[in-house]
Amino acid sequence: MKNIIKETKLFKELSKEDKEKLSKSVEIVNVDKGEYVFRPGDKALYMYIIKSGSMKISMDLSDGREQILYVYKDEDFVGGLNLITSESYLYNGIALTKCQVLKISKKDFSNILMHNELFLKSLLIQSYLRIRKGEELIDRLSVMNADMKVAKSLIDLSNRYGIKEESGEILIKHNMNRMELGSFSGVARETVIRKLSYFEDLGLVKLLPKGDIVILDLEGLTKLTI
């Protein structure tokens, strides 16, 4: 546990003493793919930090569809602001893959983390970046053209999770199935499948097994969003 606390970026500025305290109380849980970490209405008793795997944050729309808001991966966290405001969770937190998650109790958050200025600064920066992601989501969902929605989604994912190769190609390992990718893009599963095939025919992307996507022509993909 001490090594995990030490290796967690969010805790890097904590004192040795505070890291020792956390190592005695922080819980590590393994979450299987498809399992809920939290649901709407759950009390904010913990802050969660993803140590491995990926998690989707989604909401259930009035027509029964799922809208994916964010995809979180290694070192991302969720719930910090909920602990500050004591607001219950509004969204679903569901594992996209098998995840290892750190659970930080409200007590530790209040007694240890809230007293560390650099931790709070990091929390605010990440919260600001999520506001920007929320703005990107609004922009993506507001356009009527399905080409633009799917193209914008791929660009957003590439900016956050893309692995750039020497050739200039960008590998996106997003861990979402086509239905989830459609939800993230704001289109139906059939539409996202059709658009990805269309983009591949144009030479903009390459579709890999297990759902991974390679962006071959980022400039060309970006032109579809204009």
Buried (B, 14 or more C-beta within 10 A) or exposed (E): EEEBBBEBEBBEEBEEEBBEBBBEBBEEEEBEEEBEBBBEEBEBBBBBBBBEBBBBBBEEEEEEBBBBBBBBBEBBBBBBBBBBEEEBBBBBBBBBBBBBBBBBBBEBBEEBBBEBEEBBEBBEEBEEEBEEBEEBBEBBEEBEEBBBBBBBBBBBBBEBBBEEEEEEBBBBBBBBEBBBBBBBBBBBBEBBBBBBEBBBEEEBBBEEEEBEBBBBBBEBBBEBBE
